[in-house]
Amino acid sequence: MKQFRQFFSFLAILIAAISVGNLAKAGPPAVSDIRLISEKTAVGESREVILGVHIKLETGWKTYWRTPGDSGIPPQFDWSKSRNIENAQIEWPKPYAFDTFGLQTWGYKDEVVFPVRVTLKSTGQPIEANLQIFFGVCEQVCIPINQTIQMQLPSGHPEMTPDAALLKQYRTAVPRPLQSTENMTISASSNASLNVAFISPMPLDSPALILEGEEGDVFTVSSARIGPSGQSATFEIAADLVNRALPLSGRSVTATLLDKSIAVESQVTIQHDK
């Protein structure tokens, strides 16, 4: 599976390179429109401001989540040339599953806003956001896009912008951290295989699971079963790991559970199934 995925990724990049070469004389392909947006008109006296990376796609095109799945290019954000920005924390809205030549990928179609929690170096001072973004867009071919976008946010009294509602919509869609006090649990165990169990206080419709481990690890859901009560689900996972010398038990993974009305994530330590 890993070799096939690597071949597919190489093929997609090759097709992209050929496509970009063929389109070079006609200018860049009009498959996306990207801009920086802000929740407020000025920085005010807060040390944190909310920005957003707004990507609009042409009909039929998609882009990817932080962990694309079997293929795809995860977006990469470089804020190093910005001024008065100490840290920029990307928030990832709930992704959707796509089937690409029999491979499952996670991402977005039509449009997406990646909210950004920006910490200022100097409170009350203006910022110059300079973002170098690299991401992939795909339809029948995949095209890598490398673009620089900028925004200035002055000092002074802040008011809500026309984009504040759009930012709020996508921030609400970000999977929330699962709290230990909730009546909802995610657990993982391994013996001959890796299994993840999810228990919910509400009925499940069609739950989906994304696991993330070390960079390069690939987890593929081979089966998913909803329990008799409709409030639990069990996933059997095929794990293709970079570090195969270590056992599965004891590893920490990020588990993101998605359903019609659920989007939660949790750090889970894989237990040995006795």
C-alpha positions in Angstrom: 0.0 0.0 0.0 2.8 2.4 0.9 4.6 1.7 -2.3 1.5 2.3 -4.4 0.7 5.5 -2.5 4.2 6.8 -3.1 3.9 5.9 -6.8 0.5 7.7 -7.0 2.0 10.8 -5.3 4.9 10.8 -7.7 2.5 10.4 -10.7 0.4 13.3 -9.4 3.4 15.6 -9.1 4.6 14.5 -12.5 1.2 15.3 -14.1 1.1 18.6 -12.2 4.5 19.6 -13.5 3.6 18.7 -17.1 0.3 20.6 -16.7 1.9 23.7 -15.2 4.5 23.6 -18.0 1.8 23.4 -20.7 -0.1 26.2 -19.0 2.9 28.4 -18.5 2.5 30.4 -21.7 -1.2 31.1 -20.9 -0.4 32.3 -17.3 -1.3 30.6 -14.0 -4.4 28.4 -13.9 -7.4 30.1 -12.5 -8.3 27.3 -10.1 -8.2 29.2 -6.8 -8.4 32.7 -5.3 -6.6 33.2 -2.0 -6.6 36.2 0.4 -5.9 37.0 4.1 -8.9 38.2 6.1 -9.3 39.6 9.6 -11.9 39.4 12.3 -11.3 43.0 13.3 -10.2 46.2 11.7 -7.3 47.0 14.1 -5.2 45.2 16.7 -6.6 47.1 19.7 -5.0 46.3 23.1 -5.2 42.5 22.8 -2.0 40.4 22.4 -3.9 38.0 20.1 -5.8 38.7 16.9 -7.7 36.3 14.6 -6.8 36.2 10.9 -7.9 33.8 8.3 -6.5 32.2 5.1 -9.5 32.2 2.7 -9.2 29.9 -0.4 -12.0 29.9 -3.0 -11.8 27.1 -5.5 -13.3 26.7 -9.0 -16.2 24.1 -9.3 -14.9 20.6 -9.1 -11.5 21.4 -7.5 -10.4 20.5 -4.0 -7.6 21.2 -1.6 -6.3 19.3 1.4 -6.4 19.0 5.2 -3.2 18.9 7.3 -3.1 15.1 6.9 -4.4 14.4 3.3 -4.7 10.6 3.6 -3.5 8.3 0.9 -2.3 11.1 -1.4 -2.3 14.9 -1.7 -0.3 17.9 -0.6 -0.9 19.3 2.9 -0.9 23.1 3.1 2.3 24.7 4.3 2.3 28.2 5.9 5.4 30.4 6.3 5.0 33.6 8.3 8.7 34.3 8.8 8.7 37.6 6.8 5.9 39.1 8.8 6.3 42.0 11.2 5.1 42.0 14.9 4.0 38.4 14.7 5.4 36.1 17.3 3.4 33.1 16.5 0.7 32.1 14.1 -1.4 29.0 15.0 -3.4 27.5 12.2 -6.8 26.0 13.1 -8.0 23.2 10.8 -11.8 23.1 10.1 -13.6 19.7 9.8 -12.4 18.1 6.5 -14.4 15.9 4.2 -13.5 12.5 2.6 -12.9 12.2 -1.1 -12.2 9.2 -3.2 -9.4 9.7 -5.7 -8.7 6.7 -8.0 -9.7 4.4 -5.2 -7.6 6.3 -2.6 -9.2 8.2 0.3 -8.2 11.7 0.9 -9.3 14.4 3.3 -9.8 18.0 2.4 -12.2 20.7 1.2 -14.1 21.7 -2.0 -15.5 25.0 -3.2 -13.9 27.1 -0.4 -12.3 27.0 3.0 -11.1 29.4 5.6 -8.1 28.4 7.8 -8.5 30.5 11.0 -5.2 31.7 12.4 -4.6 32.7 16.0 -1.9 35.3 15.8 0.2 36.3 18.9 1.7 39.7 18.6 5.3 40.5 19.7 4.3 44.0 20.8 0.7 44.6 22.1 -1.1 47.5 20.5 1.4 47.9 17.6 0.3 47.3 14.0 1.2 44.0 12.2 2.3 43.3 8.7 1.2 39.7 7.9 3.3 38.2 5.1 2.3 34.6 4.3 4.1 32.3 1.9 1.7 29.4 1.3 2.3 26.2 -0.6 -0.7 24.0 -1.2 -2.1 21.6 -3.8 -5.4 21.8 -5.7 -6.8 18.9 -7.6 -9.4 18.0 -10.2 -8.4 15.5 -12.9 -4.8 16.8 -12.4 -3.1 18.1 -9.3 -1.4 21.5 -9.4 0.9 22.8 -6.7 0.5 26.5 -5.9 3.2 28.6 -4.2 1.9 32.1 -3.4 2.7 35.1 -1.2 -0.2 37.1 0.3 -0.1 40.1 2.6 -2.2 42.1 5.0 -1.6 45.1 7.2 -3.6 45.6 10.4 -3.2 49.0 12.1 -3.1 49.9 15.7 -6.1 51.6 17.2 -9.7 50.8 18.3 -10.9 47.5 16.6 -14.3 47.0 15.1 -15.7 43.8 13.5 -15.0 43.4 9.8 -17.5 42.1 7.1 -15.4 38.8 7.2 -15.9 38.3 11.0 -19.0 36.1 10.4 -17.2 33.9 7.9 -14.3 33.4 10.3 -16.7 32.5 13.1 -18.4 29.9 10.8 -15.1 28.1 10.1 -13.8 28.4 13.7 -17.0 26.7 14.8 -16.2 23.9 12.4 -12.8 23.2 13.9 -12.8 19.8 15.8 -12.7 20.7 19.4 -10.4 19.0 22.0 -12.2 16.2 23.8 -12.3 16.8 27.5 -11.7 14.1 30.1 -14.8 15.1 32.0 -17.1 14.5 29.0 -19.4 11.5 28.6 -17.5 10.7 25.3 -14.3 8.7 25.0 -11.8 7.6 22.4 -9.5 4.7 23.2 -6.9 2.7 21.2 -5.5 -0.8 21.8 -3.3 -3.1 19.8 -2.4 -6.8 19.7 -2.4 -8.4 16.3 -4.0 -5.2 14.9 -4.8 -1.7 16.0 -8.3 -0.9 17.1 -9.9 2.4 18.1 -13.2 2.5 20.1 -15.4 5.6 20.4 -18.3 6.0 22.8 -20.8 8.8 22.4 -23.8 10.0 24.4 -25.6 10.7 21.1 -26.5 8.3 18.3 -24.0 8.0 15.5 -24.8 8.3 11.9 -21.7 7.5 9.8 -18.6 8.1 12.0 -15.2 8.5 10.4 -11.8 8.4 12.1 -8.5 10.0 11.2 -5.3 8.9 13.1 -2.0 10.9 13.0 1.3 9.7 14.5 4.9 10.4 13.6 5.5 12.2 10.4 5.3 9.6 7.6 3.1 7.2 9.5 0.0 6.2 7.6 -3.1 4.8 9.3 -5.9 3.3 7.1 -9.3 2.4 8.4 -9.9 -1.2 7.2 -13.3 -1.6 8.9 -15.8 0.5 11.0 -18.7 -0.9 13.0 -21.4 0.9 14.9 -22.4 -0.9 18.1 -25.9 -2.3 18.8 -26.9 0.8 20.8 -25.9 3.1 18.0 -23.8 5.1 20.5 -20.4 3.4 20.0 -18.1 2.6 17.1 -15.1 0.4 16.6 -12.5 0.9 13.9 -9.9 -1.6 12.8 -6.8 0.2 11.5 -4.0 -0.9 9.2 -0.8 0.9 10.3 2.1 1.6 8.0 4.7 3.1 10.3 8.0 4.8 9.7 9.6 3.4 12.9 8.7 -0.2 12.7 11.1 -1.3 15.4 8.9 0.1 18.2 5.6 -1.7 19.1 2.3 0.0 18.6 1.5 -0.1 22.3 2.8 3.0 24.1 2.7 5.3 21.1 0.8 8.5 21.2 -1.5 9.4 18.3 -3.9 12.1 17.5 -7.4 10.7 16.9 -10.0 12.9 15.1 -13.6 11.6 15.2 -16.0 13.1 12.7 -19.8 12.5 12.3 -22.8 14.5 11.2 -22.9 16.5 14.5 -19.6 15.5 16.0 -16.1 16.9 15.4 -13.7 16.1 18.2 -10.0 15.2 18.6 -7.9 13.7 21.3 -4.4 12.7 22.1 -4.6 8.9 22.7 -1.9 6.5 24.0 -2.3 3.1 22.4 -2.7 0.4 25.1 -1.7 -3.2 24.8 -4.8 -5.4 24.4 -4.4 -8.3 26.7 
